[in-house]
Amino acid sequence: MLKNFFSFNQLRQIAFSWKANIRLLFSNQSKFRKKSIAFWLAITTVTPAAENSPTPSYVIAAYYANYSQYRPVAGQRAPFSLSSIDTDILTDLYYAFAGFGYITKSLNPSFPHLTGDFTIQPMEGNDQGTIYPALLKLKQSSKSTLRTFLSIGGWNFNNPNDPQGVGQHTYRLFSQMVSNATNRKQFIDSAIDYAHRYGFDGIDIDWEYPGDLQRGGSMDDFNNFIDFLKECSTAFSQALPPLSLSYAAAAHTPTGLPHSFQEDPNSYFRWLAQCSRYLDRITIMAYDYHTPFDNPKITGANAPLNRDTDPKSPYSIAKTLENYLNNGVPADKIVLGIPIFGHSYAKVSGLSPQERGPGKPFESPGAPGPATQTPGLLAYFEVIDIIRKGELSFGIDKVTNTCYGYDDSSGKWVSFDTPYTVKLKAQMALESHLKGIVLWTIDMDEYQQEPKYPNLRTASNVFR
């Protein structure tokens, strides 16, 4: 049984310490008023750094989103740069995203189009000429051997309602690609060539999700995808140099899967166990358990640890790991995904001094952040900035082992993780003998104010 890492006494002690610091920080007389609340949150929770690097057998990874380059500057921060990454605190970096079979508007502003094949394509116009070389430079300058993965696909690539206008053209491509051996070979050969050409050590398949009838999938995907992984595994192992193979998988049974999987959710995890035979690692996207796009409209924790707000709910990281492990996915192939972002909600009703945690009705996603500019989503650094300005107060939910920001008068509410709750998730991965952890995404951590990368640093130190 998984250990409950967040005891009630710990929570009381942490809450008392943090609330005392909040009063100090926001007091007009306090000489610390100008101190960054981001610094306070990080310093009071970051595990002290060890002299040793993470044990090589563990994966301490993060995704980097190439579209983060377009974010406006927020909180007097410089734009995020790959050169700012501290490679001493991670072993692997996932580059998100590349696509295939489609030329994006960023590549060809006047004529975005399907290519008619299944060859790998960059997503951004400066991927090949600027960002890949910067990533290679980072890799070459790292003291340890930094491994890099090219992640292909992503949520919007498979989204027929993609607000960016790409998914409407690409959401069926994965299903079409795996449907026959000729298509699969074209993709695999192209992926090997692309990875070697730009210095990647592995390929991460982010198809969300095989068999999802709402997102271009079919029942045939399940067998076809296993054939695809088998052929990938063989080809990647024979490549010179060899490539690693990763797959980003859902934390729970996707709602768009056929009815048989909804009736027997374990069948989905048994299928993932079959997939894992041909994978070097399987990354669990252990977040988005609750989002401001849920129906019914009830606030929830983004990544509940040991249990959900509703004790009957199957949504928690502990339950996810139980489903994976009990159905045959090897622990030493699992990389646990951890969020460095929060979900925001607007016009939440029922907030009161006695009850400010999750489980309240709301009307809509929260307002876009100044940097991420996405309704219902805020980067960790955006949440901290909002708290520092006094627009939200800070709270701890001892039931889900997560944190939240709230404002009783406006009804604003955010579920997010701090370095302390990230540490709990990393400890669960360690205690469960998993392969490691991966954070989504490094560009949403506090990347400029000291101490930099408090969430990644804390997770990394768990494995030292």
C-alpha positions as CSV (number, residue, x, y, z in Angstrom):
1,M,0.0,0.0,0.0
2,L,1.3,3.5,-0.9
3,K,2.5,5.5,2.0
4,N,0.6,8.7,3.0
5,F,3.4,11.2,2.9
6,F,1.4,14.3,4.1
7,S,0.4,13.8,7.7
8,F,-2.1,16.1,9.4
9,N,0.5,17.3,11.9
10,Q,2.8,18.2,9.0
11,L,0.1,20.1,7.3
12,R,-0.7,22.1,10.5
13,Q,3.0,22.9,11.0
14,I,3.4,24.0,7.3
15,A,0.2,26.0,7.3
16,F,1.1,27.8,10.5
17,S,4.6,28.6,9.2
18,W,3.3,29.7,5.7
19,K,0.4,31.8,7.1
20,A,2.8,33.5,9.5
21,N,5.1,34.4,6.7
22,I,2.2,35.7,4.6
23,R,1.2,38.1,7.4
24,L,4.8,39.2,7.6
25,L,5.2,39.6,3.9
26,F,2.1,41.7,3.4
27,S,2.4,43.8,6.5
28,N,3.0,47.5,5.6
29,Q,5.6,47.8,8.4
30,S,7.5,44.7,7.3
31,K,11.0,45.2,6.1
32,F,10.5,42.0,4.0
33,R,7.5,43.4,2.1
34,K,9.5,43.7,-1.1
35,K,10.8,40.2,-0.9
36,S,9.3,37.9,-3.5
37,I,6.7,35.5,-2.3
38,A,8.1,33.1,-4.9
39,F,11.4,33.2,-3.0
40,W,9.6,32.6,0.3
41,L,7.6,29.6,-1.0
42,A,10.7,28.1,-2.6
43,I,13.1,28.6,0.3
44,T,10.7,27.2,2.9
45,T,10.1,24.0,0.9
46,V,13.0,23.2,-1.4
47,T,14.9,20.2,-0.2
48,P,18.6,21.1,0.6
49,A,20.8,20.3,-2.4
50,A,23.1,17.3,-2.1
51,E,26.6,17.2,-3.5
52,N,25.9,14.2,-5.7
53,S,24.0,14.3,-9.0
54,P,20.8,12.2,-9.3
55,T,21.6,8.5,-9.3
56,P,22.1,7.7,-13.0
57,S,19.6,4.8,-13.0
58,Y,16.7,7.3,-12.2
59,V,15.1,9.5,-14.8
60,I,14.8,13.1,-13.6
61,A,13.2,14.8,-16.6
62,A,11.2,17.8,-17.7
63,Y,9.4,18.8,-20.9
64,Y,10.3,22.0,-22.7
65,A,7.5,23.5,-24.8
66,N,8.9,25.1,-27.9
67,Y,5.8,27.4,-28.2
68,S,6.8,29.0,-24.9
69,Q,9.1,31.2,-26.9
70,Y,6.0,33.3,-27.9
71,R,4.9,34.1,-24.4
72,P,4.9,37.7,-23.4
73,V,7.3,38.7,-20.6
74,A,5.6,38.5,-17.2
75,G,6.7,39.7,-13.8
76,Q,9.8,41.5,-15.1
77,R,11.2,38.1,-16.2
78,A,13.3,37.8,-19.4
79,P,11.9,35.4,-22.0
80,F,12.6,31.8,-21.2
81,S,15.9,30.5,-22.7
82,L,17.2,26.9,-22.9
83,S,20.6,28.3,-21.9
84,S,19.2,29.1,-18.4
85,I,18.5,25.4,-17.6
86,D,20.6,23.9,-14.9
87,T,21.6,20.6,-16.3
88,D,22.9,19.4,-12.9
89,I,19.4,18.9,-11.7
90,L,18.0,16.7,-14.5
91,T,19.0,13.7,-16.6
92,D,16.6,14.1,-19.5
93,L,14.9,16.9,-21.4
94,Y,11.9,16.2,-23.6
95,Y,11.4,18.6,-26.5
96,A,7.7,19.3,-27.2
97,F,6.6,19.2,-29.9
98,A,7.3,17.9,-33.4
99,G,4.6,16.7,-35.8
100,F,4.4,14.7,-38.9
101,G,2.5,14.8,-42.2
102,Y,1.7,18.5,-41.8
103,I,3.4,21.8,-42.6
104,T,2.3,24.4,-40.0
105,K,1.6,28.1,-40.5
106,S,4.8,28.8,-38.5
107,L,6.7,27.0,-41.2
108,N,4.7,28.3,-44.2
109,P,2.5,31.3,-43.3
110,S,0.9,31.4,-46.7
111,F,0.2,27.7,-47.2
112,P,-0.1,25.4,-44.1
113,H,-1.0,22.0,-45.5
114,L,-1.0,18.2,-45.2
115,T,2.1,16.7,-46.9
116,G,0.4,13.5,-47.9
117,D,2.9,11.3,-46.1
118,F,4.0,10.5,-42.6
119,T,7.4,12.1,-42.3
120,I,8.5,14.1,-39.3
121,Q,8.1,17.8,-39.5
122,P,9.0,20.6,-37.1
123,M,6.2,22.6,-35.5
124,E,7.9,26.0,-35.3
125,G,9.7,27.9,-38.0
126,N,12.9,28.3,-36.0
127,D,13.0,24.7,-34.5
128,Q,15.7,23.4,-36.9
129,G,17.8,26.6,-37.4
130,T,17.7,28.0,-33.8
131,I,16.2,25.9,-31.0
132,Y,17.5,22.5,-31.9
133,P,21.1,23.9,-32.1
134,A,20.5,25.6,-28.7
135,L,19.4,22.3,-27.2
136,L,22.4,20.5,-28.7
137,K,24.7,23.2,-27.2
138,L,23.0,22.8,-23.8
139,K,23.5,19.0,-24.0
140,Q,27.2,19.3,-25.0
141,S,27.8,21.7,-22.1
142,S,26.2,19.6,-19.4
143,K,28.6,18.1,-16.8
144,S,26.7,14.8,-16.9
145,T,25.2,13.2,-20.0
146,L,22.0,15.0,-20.7
147,R,19.6,12.8,-22.7
148,T,17.2,14.5,-25.1
149,F,13.9,13.2,-26.4
150,L,11.8,14.6,-29.3
151,S,8.2,14.4,-28.4
152,I,5.9,13.9,-31.4
153,G,2.2,14.9,-31.3
154,G,0.6,16.5,-28.3
155,W,-2.9,17.3,-27.1
156,N,-3.7,19.8,-29.9
157,F,-2.2,17.7,-32.6
158,N,-4.9,15.1,-31.9
159,N,-7.6,17.7,-31.2
160,P,-10.3,18.3,-33.9
161,N,-11.2,21.5,-32.0
162,D,-7.7,22.8,-31.7
163,P,-7.9,26.6,-31.2
164,Q,-4.6,27.0,-33.1
165,G,-6.1,25.5,-36.2
166,V,-3.6,22.6,-36.6
167,G,-5.5,19.7,-35.0
168,Q,-8.5,20.0,-37.4
169,H,-6.1,18.8,-40.1
170,T,-3.9,16.4,-38.1
171,Y,-6.2,14.6,-35.6
172,R,-6.5,11.5,-37.7
173,L,-2.9,11.2,-38.7
174,F,-1.7,8.9,-35.9
175,S,-4.6,6.4,-36.6
176,Q,-3.8,6.5,-40.3
177,M,-0.1,6.1,-39.8
178,V,-0.3,3.0,-37.6
179,S,-3.0,1.4,-39.9
180,N,-0.6,-0.4,-42.2
181,A,3.1,-1.5,-42.3
182,T,4.0,0.8,-45.2
183,N,2.9,3.9,-43.3
184,R,4.5,2.8,-40.1
185,K,7.8,2.2,-41.8
186,Q,7.8,5.6,-43.4
187,F,7.2,7.2,-40.0
188,I,9.8,5.1,-38.2
189,D,12.5,5.7,-40.9
190,S,11.8,9.4,-40.8
191,A,11.9,9.5,-37.0
192,I,15.3,7.8,-36.9
193,D,16.7,10.1,-39.6
194,Y,15.3,13.2,-37.9
195,A,16.6,12.3,-34.4
196,H,20.1,11.5,-35.7
197,R,20.2,14.7,-37.8
198,Y,19.3,17.0,-34.8
199,G,21.0,15.1,-32.0
200,F,18.1,13.5,-30.1
201,D,18.6,10.4,-28.1
202,G,15.1,9.1,-28.2
203,I,11.5,9.6,-29.5
204,D,8.5,10.2,-27.3
205,I,5.2,9.3,-28.8
206,D,2.4,11.6,-27.6
207,W,-0.7,10.3,-29.2
208,E,-3.7,11.4,-27.2
209,Y,-5.2,8.8,-27.5
210,P,-5.2,5.6,-29.5
211,G,-8.7,4.3,-29.9
212,D,-10.3,7.6,-28.8
213,L,-13.4,7.8,-31.0
214,Q,-13.8,11.6,-30.2
215,R,-10.3,12.4,-31.4
216,G,-9.9,10.5,-34.7
217,G,-9.3,7.0,-33.4
218,S,-10.8,3.6,-34.0
219,M,-10.9,0.2,-32.4
220,D,-8.2,-1.0,-34.8
221,D,-5.8,1.5,-33.2
222,F,-5.2,-0.8,-30.2
223,N,-3.7,-3.7,-32.2
224,N,-2.1,-1.4,-34.8
225,F,-0.3,0.7,-32.1
226,I,1.2,-2.4,-30.5
227,D,2.5,-3.5,-34.0
228,F,3.9,0.1,-34.4
229,L,5.7,0.0,-31.1
230,K,7.1,-3.5,-31.8
231,E,8.5,-2.2,-35.1
232,C,9.8,1.0,-33.5
233,S,11.6,-1.0,-30.8
234,T,13.3,-3.2,-33.3
235,A,14.3,-0.4,-35.6
236,F,15.4,2.0,-32.9
237,S,17.6,-0.7,-31.2
238,Q,19.3,-1.4,-34.5
239,A,19.9,2.3,-35.4
240,L,23.4,3.7,-35.1
241,P,23.4,5.2,-32.6
242,P,20.4,3.4,-31.0
243,L,17.4,5.4,-29.9
244,S,15.2,5.1,-26.8
245,L,11.4,4.8,-27.2
246,S,8.9,6.5,-24.8
247,Y,5.1,6.8,-24.8
248,A,3.1,9.5,-22.9
249,A,0.0,7.7,-21.5
250,A,-3.1,8.8,-19.8
251,A,-3.5,8.7,-16.0
252,H,-7.0,7.2,-16.3
253,T,-9.1,5.6,-19.0
254,P,-9.8,8.4,-21.6
255,T,-13.5,9.2,-21.9
256,G,-13.5,8.9,-25.7
257,L,-12.5,5.2,-25.7
258,P,-15.0,2.6,-26.8
259,H,-17.7,1.5,-24.4
260,S,-16.0,-1.8,-23.5
261,F,-13.1,0.1,-21.9
262,Q,-15.5,2.3,-19.9
263,E,-17.2,-0.8,-18.6
264,D,-13.9,-2.4,-17.7
265,P,-11.3,0.3,-17.1
266,N,-8.7,-2.3,-16.2
267,S,-8.7,-3.5,-19.8
268,Y,-7.1,-0.2,-20.8
269,F,-4.3,-0.7,-18.3
270,R,-3.8,-4.3,-19.4
271,W,-3.4,-2.9,-23.0
272,L,-0.8,-0.5,-21.7
273,A,1.0,-3.4,-20.1
274,Q,1.2,-5.0,-23.6
275,C,2.5,-1.7,-25.0
276,S,5.2,-1.5,-22.3
277,R,6.9,-4.7,-23.6
278,Y,8.2,-2.6,-26.5
279,L,8.9,0.6,-24.6
280,D,12.0,1.8,-22.8
281,R,9.7,4.0,-20.6
282,I,6.1,4.9,-20.3
283,T,5.3,8.4,-19.0
284,I,2.1,8.9,-17.1
285,M,0.5,12.3,-17.5
286,A,-0.6,12.4,-13.9
287,Y,-2.3,15.7,-14.0
288,D,-5.5,17.3,-15.4
289,Y,-7.5,14.9,-13.1
290,H,-9.8,17.9,-12.8
291,T,-9.9,20.9,-15.1
292,P,-12.2,24.0,-15.5
293,F,-13.6,22.3,-18.6
294,D,-15.2,19.5,-16.5
295,N,-18.9,18.7,-16.5
296,P,-20.4,19.0,-13.9
297,K,-18.7,22.3,-13.1
298,I,-17.2,21.5,-9.7
299,T,-13.7,22.6,-8.8
300,G,-11.1,19.9,-8.2
301,A,-7.4,19.3,-7.5
302,N,-5.3,19.2,-10.7
303,A,-3.1,16.3,-9.4
304,P,-4.5,14.8,-6.1
305,L,-1.9,12.5,-4.5
306,N,-3.4,9.8,-2.2
307,R,-7.1,10.5,-2.8
308,D,-9.5,12.8,-4.4
309,T,-11.9,15.2,-2.7
310,D,-14.7,12.7,-3.1
311,P,-13.6,9.5,-1.4
312,K,-15.4,7.4,-4.0
313,S,-13.6,9.1,-6.9
314,P,-11.0,7.0,-8.7
315,Y,-9.0,10.1,-9.6
316,S,-5.7,10.2,-7.7
317,I,-2.0,9.5,-8.5
318,A,-2.1,6.7,-5.9
319,K,-5.0,5.0,-7.7
320,T,-3.4,5.6,-11.1
321,L,-0.2,3.8,-10.0
322,E,-2.2,1.0,-8.5
323,N,-4.0,0.6,-11.9
324,Y,-0.8,0.5,-13.8
325,L,1.1,-1.8,-11.5
326,N,-1.7,-4.2,-10.7
327,N,-2.3,-4.7,-14.4
328,G,1.2,-5.5,-15.3
329,V,3.0,-2.3,-16.3
330,P,6.6,-2.7,-14.9
331,A,7.4,-0.1,-12.2
332,D,10.9,0.3,-13.6
333,K,9.5,1.5,-16.9
334,I,7.2,4.1,-15.4
335,V,8.1,7.8,-15.4
336,L,5.6,9.8,-13.3
337,G,4.5,13.1,-14.7
338,I,4.2,16.0,-12.3
339,P,2.6,19.4,-13.1
340,I,4.3,22.8,-12.7
341,F,1.1,24.6,-13.6
342,G,-2.3,25.2,-12.0
343,H,-5.9,25.2,-13.2
344,S,-7.8,28.3,-12.5
345,Y,-11.6,28.8,-12.0
346,A,-13.8,31.8,-12.1
347,K,-16.9,32.8,-10.1
348,V,-16.6,29.9,-7.6
349,S,-19.5,29.9,-5.2
350,G,-19.5,28.7,-1.6
351,L,-16.0,30.0,-0.6
352,S,-16.0,30.9,3.0
353,P,-13.4,31.3,5.9
354,Q,-14.5,27.8,7.0
355,E,-14.3,26.1,3.5
356,R,-12.1,27.2,0.7
357,G,-10.8,24.0,-0.8
358,P,-11.9,22.0,-3.9
359,G,-15.4,20.7,-4.5
360,K,-17.3,24.0,-5.2
361,P,-19.5,25.0,-8.1
362,F,-18.0,27.4,-10.6
363,E,-19.1,29.2,-13.8
364,S,-16.1,29.3,-16.1
365,P,-12.4,28.8,-16.5
366,G,-10.2,31.4,-14.9
367,A,-8.8,34.4,-16.8
368,P,-5.7,33.8,-19.0
369,G,-2.4,34.5,-17.3
370,P,-0.2,37.3,-18.6
371,A,2.4,34.9,-20.0
372,T,0.6,31.6,-20.8
373,Q,-2.5,33.4,-22.1
374,T,-4.7,30.3,-21.8
375,P,-8.0,30.4,-20.0
376,G,-8.1,28.1,-17.1
377,L,-4.3,27.5,-16.9
378,L,-1.6,29.3,-15.1
379,A,2.2,28.6,-14.9
380,Y,3.6,28.1,-11.4
381,F,5.4,31.5,-11.7
382,E,2.1,33.2,-12.6
383,V,0.3,31.7,-9.6
384,I,3.1,32.9,-7.3
385,D,3.0,36.4,-8.9
386,I,-0.8,36.6,-8.3
387,I,-0.4,35.6,-4.7
388,R,2.5,38.1,-4.2
389,K,0.2,40.9,-5.5
390,G,-2.4,39.9,-2.9
391,E,-5.0,39.0,-5.5
392,L,-5.1,35.5,-4.1
393,S,-4.5,34.0,-0.7
394,F,-2.7,30.7,-0.1
395,G,-4.3,27.5,1.1
396,I,-3.5,23.8,1.6
397,D,-5.8,20.9,1.0
398,K,-4.8,18.1,3.3
399,V,-7.2,15.7,1.6
400,T,-5.6,15.8,-1.8
401,N,-2.1,16.9,-0.7
402,T,-2.2,19.9,-3.0
403,C,-2.3,23.6,-2.7
404,Y,-4.7,26.3,-3.9
405,G,-5.1,30.0,-4.2
406,Y,-8.4,31.7,-3.5
407,D,-10.3,35.0,-3.2
408,D,-13.6,34.9,-1.4
409,S,-15.0,38.2,-2.8
410,S,-14.3,37.5,-6.5
411,G,-14.7,33.8,-6.5
412,K,-11.3,33.2,-8.1
413,W,-9.7,29.8,-7.3
414,V,-6.6,28.0,-8.5
415,S,-5.4,24.4,-7.9
416,F,-1.6,24.1,-8.1
417,D,1.5,22.4,-6.7
418,T,4.3,23.9,-4.8
419,P,7.8,22.5,-4.3
420,Y,6.6,20.8,-1.1
421,T,3.8,18.9,-2.8
422,V,6.0,18.2,-5.8
423,K,8.4,16.6,-3.3
424,L,5.6,14.4,-2.1
425,K,4.9,13.2,-5.6
426,A,8.6,12.5,-6.3
427,Q,8.8,10.6,-3.0
428,M,5.8,8.5,-4.1
429,A,7.6,7.7,-7.3
430,L,10.8,6.7,-5.4
431,E,8.9,4.6,-2.8
432,S,7.0,2.9,-5.6
433,H,10.3,2.0,-7.3
434,L,9.4,3.8,-10.5
435,K,12.0,4.7,-13.2
436,G,11.7,8.4,-12.3
437,I,9.7,11.6,-12.8
438,V,9.1,14.1,-15.5
439,L,7.8,17.6,-15.0
440,W,5.4,19.5,-17.4
441,T,6.9,21.9,-18.2
442,I,10.3,23.4,-17.2
443,D,9.4,26.8,-18.8
444,M,6.5,27.1,-16.3
445,D,8.7,26.8,-13.2
446,E,10.2,29.9,-11.6
447,Y,13.1,30.2,-14.0
448,Q,14.5,33.6,-13.1
449,Q,14.1,34.6,-9.5
450,E,16.3,32.8,-7.0
451,P,16.3,30.0,-6.2
452,K,15.7,29.1,-9.8
453,Y,13.6,26.0,-10.7
454,P,12.4,25.3,-7.2
455,N,10.0,22.6,-8.3
456,L,12.5,20.7,-10.5
457,R,15.3,21.2,-8.0
458,T,13.2,19.8,-5.1
459,A,12.1,16.7,-7.2
460,S,15.6,16.1,-8.3
461,N,17.0,16.2,-4.7
462,V,14.5,13.4,-3.7
463,F,16.6,11.0,-5.9
464,R,20.0,12.1,-4.8
